[in-house]
Amino acid sequence: MPVSMSGLADDLAEESAVLRALLVPLDEAGWRQPTPAAGWSVLDQVTHLAWFDEAAVRSAVSPEAFAAEQANPDPDGVAAAHRDRSGAAVLSWFDDARSRLLTVFRGLDPSLRVPWYGPPMSAASALTARIMETWAHGQDVADTLGVEREPTARLRHVAHIGIGARAYSYVVNGREVPTTPIRVELAAPGGATWTWGPEDAVDRVVAPALDFCLVVTQRRHIGDTSVRVSGPVATEWMSFAQAYAGPAGPGRVAS
């Protein structure tokens, strides 16, 4: 079945609404609360999303100009540059940037190649990445507020891009990319099983979809989850897997 940009945009809009529902009740002190991401407040999490939404739009509508920009923006620098804004101002920025992103990407050919800070990707993958980023940064906000979000079928997007970024995870960690196949089997919300990779692969990852997504977005240490890994290649990958572009992250410390 062909990828539907409208379907992806709808899922991103729904994920955005979940995050927004956490943000709307916050007073200014709430926006300044520290999150599990070291040095980042709730405000920083949302400015990160808004800034990179605008970058994604530039990559789609002005790819040559985008490619001429600084290749690797510093996320900490992006956060620091906007800490003088109020929570209300940042929420308005996020709303505007996200609305523009959804409008632009709904009309794109899903196979269109767009530049990014990591490897170029299809427009469909770029929109999937925005779903992943929204979910992951939303997790930091939810953890800060002590809220448990209901897992949804949208986790498939997060898992898919995490698995697709396997080779990239090796590259940013300065390791040779192995050719050994890995089988991933995830228990999805609602009782289905999502699978990637050959059924007879020796190296395997078996997990609840939520736990797998928490690990590949580096929101939980694997030891704090129900992720089960077998085989040396799968074990190595899951020790530094990351679903996002940029330098290798430090991950989370086990509790």
N, C-alpha and C positions, 0 to 999 in steps of 0.2 A: 504494500500500500504506500503511495507517495506521501512524503512528509507534508503536513498541512501547516503553513505558517499561521493561519488563523487559529488552528488548534493550539499551537505552541503559545501564541499571543494570549489566548484565553487562559491557558494554564498559568502564564506569568502574571496576568491580571489577578487571578485568584490568589496566587502566592503573595502578591503585593498587598492584597486586601487583608490577608492574615497578619502580615507585618504591621500594616497601618493600624489595625485594630489594637495592637499593643502600644503604639506610639501616641495615638490621639489623647488618651487620658493623662499623659505625663505632664507634670509641671516642670519648671525649668530645672529644679534639682533632680528630677527623674531623668531628664535628658543628660545630665552630667554624671550619672552613676557610672562607675567603672564596670566594664564587662570582662568576661574571661580572657579576651584578647588583651595581652599585656599592654598597658598604656592607652588603651582605647575606651572611650565612653560610648554610651548609647548614641550620642550625637555623632561621634566619629564613624560609627557603623553606618549611619544613614547618609552622611556626606560622602562616604566611600561609594555607596551604591549610586547616588545621584551623579557624582563626578564621572564614574565609569559608564553610566547610562549615556551621558552626553558624548563620551568618547566613542561608544559603540555606534551612535548615530553618525558621528563624523566619519567613522571608518566605512560606513555604508554609503553615505551621500557624497563624500569627498575623499575617496581612498588614496589618491596621490598626495593630497595635503596631509592626510593622517600619517602616511608612511614617512613624511618628512619631519614629523614631530619627534620629540625625544622618545627613544625606543622603549625605555623602561622607567615609567614614573614611579616615584617612591611613595608607596601607600601611606607611610607615616607622615611624609611631607604633605600629601594631599589632605590628610586629616588635620594636621596642625594649621594649615592655611585657612581653615574655615571654623576654627574654634571660637571666633568672636561673634558668630551668628547665634541667634536665639533658636530654641527648639522649634518654635512656630515657623521661623524663616526657613529652617532646614527641611521641615516637613513640606512646606510649599514648594521648595526647590525639588525635592524628591518627587512630589506629585507631578510637577510640570515636566521634569526630565523623563519620568516613566511614561507619561502620556505621549510624549513626543516619540520615544523609543517604540512604543506599541504601534503608533500610527505608521511610522516609517517601515518597520519590519513586517507588518502585516502585508504590505504591498510588494515585498521582494520575492524574487525567485529563490526557493530554498537552496538551490545549488550554487547561487552566486558566491564567488570567493571574496572574502573581505579580509583586510589586514588586521592584525591584532598585536598585542605586546609579546605573545608567544608566536607559534606558527600561525600562518593564515588559516582561515576556516570557512566553512560554508555559512551562509546566512542562517540556515537552520541550526547549525551548531552554535553560532554566536547567540542566538535567542535562547537556546537551551542553556548556554553558559550563564545568561542573566537569571534564568530560573534557579540554577544551582547557587549562584552568588546570593540571590535574595533569600533562599532557604537557609544557607549557611550563616549569613550575617543575622538573619532573623533568629537563628538558633542562639547566637550569642546574646541577643536582646532578650529572648525568652528565658534563657538561663539566668540572666541578671535579675529579671523580674520574678523568678520562681514559677514560671508558667510552663506547663507541659502542652505542647501542640499535638493535635491529633495527626498521626501519620496518614498520608493520602497517596493515591496512585501517582501523584506528581513526583514522588520519590524516584520513580523510574527514570526521569530525566536526570536527576542528580547521580544516580548509579551509572547510567549510560555514559555520561561525560567523564565520570571518575574512571571507568574502565577504559574509555577511549584515550584518556590521558596517561595510560600506563607507560608508554614509551617516553613521553615527556617527563614523567617523574624520574626516570633513570637519567635522562640527559641533564636535568637541572641539579641532580645529585652527583654529576660527574662519573656516572657508571655506564658501562656498555649495556646496550639494550639486548636482552636475551630473545631468542627466537622460540623458546619453549612455550607452547600454548598453555593457557590457564582456563579452567572451568569455574565460572562463578554461578552459584545458585542462591537466589534470594527469596525468602518468604515475604511475599508482598502483603500490604494491607488488604484485607478482604479474603485472604486464603489462597490466592494464586501463587505460582512459583515463576519467577523471572529467571531466565538463564542466558548466559553468554559463554561462548567457547565450546570446543568439542566435548561431547559427552564422555569420551574415554580418556580425557586428559588426566595425567597423574597428579599434577599440581592443581589444587582446588581451594576455593573459598566458599564456605557455606555460612549463611547468616540471615537474620532478620534484615529486611531492606533498610529499616531505620538505622540499625547498628552499623551496617556497611557504609551507609551515607555519612554517618557521623565520623567514621574513621577516615574515609577518603577526602572529606573536607577538613580534616584535622580538627574536629570539634570534640573528639573523645580519643583517649588513649585506647588502643585495641584491647589492652588488658582489662578495661572497664566495660567491655561489651561482650556480646555472645557470639562474636565472629569466630568461626573455626577455620583454621588454615592447615593444609597438608601439602608437603612437598617443598623443597628448598627454594625454588624460584618464586612460588606464591608467597612464601614466608618473607623472602627478601623484599618483594614488591610492597607487601602490606606494612612493612616497617617504615616506609617513607612515602607511600602513595599520596598524591595530591591531585585534586580535581581542578585546580585553578592555575592560570598562567602566572609567571613570576618566579622569583628565586625560591629555592627549597625552604619550606617553612619549618619552624622548630617543633611543630606538633604540640600536643598537650601532655602534661605530666600525669602519670597514673595516680588515681586517688587512693 
